[in-house]
Structure formats: structure tokens, C-alpha cells
Amino acid sequence: MILGMNSIAEEVMSRIIVLLLCFNLVACAHQPISWERSKQAAYDAASHPSVWGPLLGAGVFAASNLDNRTSKSLSDHTPVFGSRDAADKASTDLQDLLIVTAGASVLLVPAAEDGNATIDRGDRLGIVLGGIALSSGMSETMKYITQRERPDHSNNYSFPSGHATAAFTSATFASENFHLAFGDDARAGWADAGLYTAASLTAWARVEAQKHYASDVMVGAALGNFMGRFLDELLVKNSSNVVLSSYFDGNTLAVGIQHKF
């Protein structure tokens, strides 16, 4: 048991070190990513209702017996997906669809007036995919730290939901891209409705599949929404010269930010 916990502790420390050290920044004097800009982007993201709302909900569920009752009721009756296996499959399919949609949505974004469309969209794709990888890595690290047992007792990696984190990060990035492409007209509104419905169904399916408690998916949603909004404001809205890259080999996640000269 001690050896097992030591192994987990080493894994946690490894992930934290990777996330802190490999999230490196090389900036030049032109539009540098300053600490002040980072704090403002973090504040703007955290103060959005899509972030603090799910966190409040998670607190209510975790502080009461609603977590256990909701998980048991949804996984027993599976009212939306019909069975736990179907819900489990649907959650992965929806998550993957949202990731692909987020990546494809960069094609709709108009290039900067003085920029190359292919290069600009390639940079934005790197930010989207790197941001999803980073938020997923943070979710995995939290799982190793909290060690919450899943409702189906399969392992201790219930909190937070990685599927919900990736789904809502993807939905947020895609939403920002649609709004850049279409402004705030009806097309962007319909896109938001579809994106966040798919993300919400991903989270719901994880509870029906008996893989997570309601508070797990709510915190995953909050984390995904925060990371999507934070990185979009920091790397896209505040700078057109930032490239975010990522590497993941199944065990190690490395994310790098580079500001082009």
C-alpha cells in the first residue's frame, strides 16, 4: 500500500512539474504576455457565470447527499441513453466530436488584415489543441491528488471528470471561433446552443454511465470553461503573435507557449 501511494505521489509530482515547467514562455518586447495580462485574463474567465455557476452547483451537491442520490438514480434508470454502456460510449463520442469541431472551427476565423490566413489558422489550431491538452492534463493531475472513488468502484479517479473538462474546453474554444467568424448574429447563437448542449450531454452521460458523481462533472465543466476562456483571452484576443504547442506520449504532457518575433 505504501509503495502504491509513493508511486501515485511520484506520478502527481511528475505531472505538476511538467505542467509548471513545460508551460514555458518566450516573449519579446512586442505585446509581451505580462503577469498583469495573465491576472486579468484569469479574473475575466473566473468571473464568468459558466465557471462560477457549475462550481457553486458542485458545492451544493458535494455538501449534501445529492451526489450519491443523483448518481444512483441516473445510473439505475439511464433516462437519456438507455443503458450504462450506451452512456459510456456516447460520452466519448460526444467528447471527440467537440474536439474535432473545435479544431475545424479555426477554418472559419478570418485572417488578420496583415497576416497569412494559413499561418494564422495554423497558430490558432495549435492554441486550441494545446489548450485542450493542457486542461485535460490539469484534470488528470487533480484526479491523482484527490483520489475520489468512482460510483462504480472501478478506480479512484472520479474527481473531476476528464470528459467534461475536455468537452467544455472544446465547446468554449469553438464558440469563440464561431463568434469571431459570425459576430453575435443568429448563426453564432445556434452554434453556442449546439456546442453547449453536446458538452452538457457529455457530462450527463458520464453520470448515467456510473463513472462520475454530479459534482465531478460540474467541476470538470467549470475547469473546461475557465481554461477555454482564459487561454482564448490571453493568447488570441490579446496577441496575434502567440503559438501554443503541445506534446503528449501517454504519460507526459508538455505544453509550450512561444511569442513570435
C-alpha positions as CSV (number, residue, x, y, z in Angstrom):
1,M,0.0,0.0,0.0
2,I,2.8,2.4,0.9
3,L,4.6,1.6,-2.3
4,G,1.4,2.2,-4.2
5,M,0.9,5.6,-2.6
6,N,4.6,6.5,-3.2
7,S,4.1,5.6,-6.9
8,I,1.0,7.8,-7.0
9,A,2.8,10.7,-5.3
10,E,5.7,10.5,-7.8
11,E,3.2,10.5,-10.7
12,V,1.4,13.5,-9.2
13,M,4.7,15.4,-8.7
14,S,5.8,14.5,-12.2
15,R,2.6,15.9,-13.7
16,I,2.7,19.0,-11.7
17,I,6.4,19.7,-12.7
18,V,5.5,19.1,-16.3
19,L,2.6,21.5,-16.1
20,L,4.5,24.2,-14.4
21,L,7.9,23.9,-16.1
22,C,6.9,22.9,-19.6
23,F,4.3,25.7,-19.8
24,N,7.1,27.9,-20.8
25,L,7.0,31.4,-22.2
26,V,9.4,33.1,-24.6
27,A,8.3,36.6,-25.2
28,C,9.7,39.7,-27.0
29,A,9.1,43.3,-26.3
30,H,6.1,43.4,-28.8
31,Q,2.9,42.6,-26.9
32,P,4.6,40.5,-24.1
33,I,2.5,38.2,-22.0
34,S,2.9,40.0,-18.7
35,W,1.8,38.9,-15.3
36,E,-0.8,41.7,-15.3
37,R,-2.3,40.5,-18.5
38,S,-2.4,36.9,-17.2
39,K,-4.1,38.0,-14.0
40,Q,-6.7,40.0,-15.9
41,A,-7.4,37.1,-18.2
42,A,-7.7,34.7,-15.3
43,Y,-10.1,37.1,-13.5
44,D,-12.3,37.6,-16.5
45,A,-12.5,33.8,-17.0
46,A,-13.2,33.0,-13.4
47,S,-15.9,35.7,-13.0
48,H,-17.9,34.3,-15.9
49,P,-21.1,32.5,-14.9
50,S,-20.1,29.4,-16.9
51,V,-17.3,29.0,-14.4
52,W,-18.6,30.0,-11.0
53,G,-22.1,28.7,-11.7
54,P,-21.0,25.0,-12.0
55,L,-18.6,25.4,-9.0
56,L,-21.5,26.6,-6.8
57,G,-23.6,23.7,-8.0
58,A,-20.8,21.3,-7.3
59,G,-20.5,22.7,-3.8
60,V,-24.2,22.2,-3.1
61,F,-24.2,18.6,-4.4
62,A,-21.0,17.7,-2.6
63,A,-22.2,19.2,0.7
64,S,-25.4,17.1,0.7
65,N,-26.5,13.6,-0.2
66,L,-27.4,14.8,-3.7
67,D,-24.2,13.5,-5.2
68,N,-24.9,9.9,-4.2
69,R,-28.7,10.1,-4.9
70,T,-28.3,11.7,-8.3
71,S,-25.6,9.2,-9.5
72,K,-27.6,6.2,-8.3
73,S,-30.9,7.4,-9.8
74,L,-29.4,8.3,-13.2
75,S,-27.2,5.2,-13.5
76,D,-30.1,2.9,-12.4
77,H,-32.7,4.4,-14.8
78,T,-30.5,5.8,-17.6
79,P,-33.3,8.0,-18.8
80,V,-31.5,9.6,-21.7
81,F,-29.1,7.0,-23.1
82,G,-30.9,3.8,-22.2
83,S,-28.0,1.9,-20.6
84,R,-24.8,2.5,-18.8
85,D,-22.7,1.1,-21.7
86,A,-24.5,3.3,-24.2
87,A,-24.0,6.3,-22.0
88,D,-20.3,5.5,-21.6
89,K,-19.9,5.2,-25.4
90,A,-21.9,8.4,-26.0
91,S,-19.8,10.4,-23.6
92,T,-16.6,9.5,-25.5
93,D,-18.2,10.0,-29.0
94,L,-19.6,13.5,-27.9
95,Q,-16.3,14.5,-26.4
96,D,-14.4,13.5,-29.6
97,L,-16.9,15.3,-31.8
98,L,-16.5,18.5,-29.8
99,I,-12.7,18.3,-30.0
100,V,-12.9,17.8,-33.8
101,T,-15.4,20.7,-34.0
102,A,-13.1,23.0,-32.1
103,G,-10.3,22.2,-34.4
104,A,-12.3,22.6,-37.5
105,S,-13.8,25.9,-36.4
106,V,-10.5,27.6,-36.9
107,L,-11.1,27.4,-40.6
108,L,-14.0,29.9,-40.2
109,V,-11.9,32.5,-38.5
110,P,-10.9,35.4,-40.8
111,A,-7.2,36.1,-41.0
112,A,-5.6,39.3,-39.7
113,E,-5.5,42.1,-42.2
114,D,-1.7,41.9,-42.4
115,G,-1.4,38.2,-41.9
116,N,-1.4,35.0,-43.8
117,A,-4.6,33.0,-43.5
118,T,-3.0,29.6,-43.4
119,I,-0.4,30.6,-40.8
120,D,-2.9,32.5,-38.6
121,R,-5.3,29.5,-38.6
122,G,-2.4,27.1,-38.0
123,D,-1.4,29.1,-35.0
124,R,-5.0,29.2,-33.7
125,L,-5.3,25.4,-34.2
126,G,-2.2,25.0,-32.1
127,I,-3.7,27.1,-29.3
128,V,-7.0,25.1,-29.5
129,L,-5.4,21.6,-29.4
130,G,-2.7,22.7,-26.9
131,G,-5.3,24.3,-24.7
132,I,-7.4,21.1,-24.7
133,A,-4.3,19.0,-23.9
134,L,-3.4,21.4,-21.0
135,S,-6.9,21.4,-19.5
136,S,-7.0,17.6,-19.7
137,G,-3.6,17.3,-18.1
138,M,-4.8,19.5,-15.2
139,S,-7.9,17.3,-14.8
140,E,-5.7,14.2,-14.7
141,T,-3.4,15.8,-12.1
142,M,-6.4,16.6,-9.9
143,K,-7.6,13.0,-10.2
144,Y,-4.3,11.7,-8.8
145,I,-4.3,14.3,-6.0
146,T,-7.9,13.8,-4.9
147,Q,-8.2,10.0,-5.3
148,R,-12.0,10.0,-5.2
149,E,-13.5,6.6,-5.8
150,R,-15.8,6.3,-8.8
151,P,-19.5,5.5,-8.2
152,D,-19.0,2.1,-9.9
153,H,-15.9,1.4,-7.7
154,S,-13.7,0.8,-10.7
155,N,-10.8,3.1,-9.6
156,N,-10.1,6.2,-7.6
157,Y,-10.0,8.8,-10.4
158,S,-13.5,10.2,-10.3
159,F,-12.8,13.8,-9.5
160,P,-13.0,15.8,-11.7
161,S,-14.5,14.4,-14.9
162,G,-11.9,14.4,-17.7
163,H,-14.6,14.0,-20.3
164,A,-16.5,17.1,-19.1
165,T,-13.3,19.1,-18.9
166,A,-12.3,18.3,-22.5
167,A,-15.8,18.7,-23.8
168,F,-16.3,22.2,-22.3
169,T,-12.8,23.4,-23.2
170,S,-13.6,22.4,-26.8
171,A,-17.0,23.9,-26.7
172,T,-15.6,27.2,-25.4
173,F,-12.8,27.4,-28.0
174,A,-15.3,26.6,-30.8
175,S,-17.8,29.1,-29.5
176,E,-15.1,31.9,-29.5
177,N,-14.2,30.9,-33.1
178,F,-17.8,31.0,-34.3
179,H,-18.3,34.4,-32.7
180,L,-15.1,35.7,-34.4
181,A,-16.4,34.4,-37.7
182,F,-20.1,35.4,-37.5
183,G,-20.1,38.1,-34.8
184,D,-23.1,37.8,-32.4
185,D,-25.7,37.0,-35.1
186,A,-28.1,34.1,-35.1
187,R,-25.6,31.7,-36.6
188,A,-23.2,32.1,-33.6
189,G,-26.2,31.8,-31.2
190,W,-27.3,28.5,-32.8
191,A,-23.7,27.3,-32.7
192,D,-23.4,28.0,-29.0
193,A,-26.7,26.1,-28.4
194,G,-25.4,23.1,-30.2
195,L,-21.9,23.2,-28.6
196,Y,-23.0,23.5,-25.0
197,T,-25.8,21.1,-25.4
198,A,-23.3,18.5,-26.7
199,A,-20.9,19.3,-23.8
200,S,-23.8,19.1,-21.2
201,L,-24.8,15.7,-22.7
202,T,-21.2,14.5,-22.4
203,A,-21.3,15.4,-18.7
204,W,-24.7,13.9,-18.2
205,A,-23.7,10.7,-19.9
206,R,-20.7,10.3,-17.5
207,V,-23.2,10.2,-14.6
208,E,-25.6,7.9,-16.3
209,A,-22.6,5.6,-17.1
210,Q,-21.9,5.5,-13.3
211,K,-18.4,6.8,-13.9
212,H,-18.9,10.1,-12.1
213,Y,-20.9,12.0,-9.5
214,A,-22.7,15.1,-10.4
215,S,-20.1,17.3,-8.6
216,D,-17.3,15.6,-10.7
217,V,-18.8,16.7,-14.0
218,M,-19.7,20.2,-12.7
219,V,-16.2,20.9,-11.6
220,G,-15.0,19.4,-15.0
221,A,-17.3,21.8,-16.8
222,A,-16.1,24.8,-14.7
223,L,-12.4,23.8,-15.3
224,G,-13.0,23.4,-19.1
225,N,-14.9,26.7,-19.4
226,F,-12.2,28.5,-17.4
227,M,-9.3,27.2,-19.4
228,G,-11.0,27.9,-22.7
229,R,-11.8,31.5,-21.8
230,F,-8.5,32.2,-20.1
231,L,-6.4,30.9,-22.9
232,D,-8.5,32.5,-25.6
233,E,-8.3,35.9,-24.0
234,L,-4.6,35.6,-23.1
235,L,-3.3,34.0,-26.3
236,V,-5.8,35.1,-29.0
237,K,-7.6,38.3,-28.1
238,N,-4.5,40.0,-26.6
239,S,-1.9,38.8,-29.0
240,S,-1.8,37.7,-32.7
241,N,1.8,36.5,-32.4
242,V,1.5,33.7,-30.0
243,V,2.0,30.0,-30.8
244,L,1.0,27.3,-28.3
245,S,2.3,23.8,-28.9
246,S,1.8,20.5,-27.1
247,Y,3.2,17.0,-26.8
248,F,1.6,14.0,-25.1
249,D,3.1,10.5,-25.2
250,G,0.5,8.8,-22.9
251,N,2.5,9.6,-19.7
252,T,3.9,13.0,-20.1
253,L,2.2,16.2,-21.1
254,A,4.3,19.1,-22.3
255,V,2.8,22.4,-23.3
256,G,4.8,25.3,-24.6
257,I,4.0,28.9,-25.5
258,Q,6.1,30.9,-27.8
259,H,5.8,34.6,-28.8
260,K,7.0,35.1,-32.3
261,F,9.4,37.9,-33.0
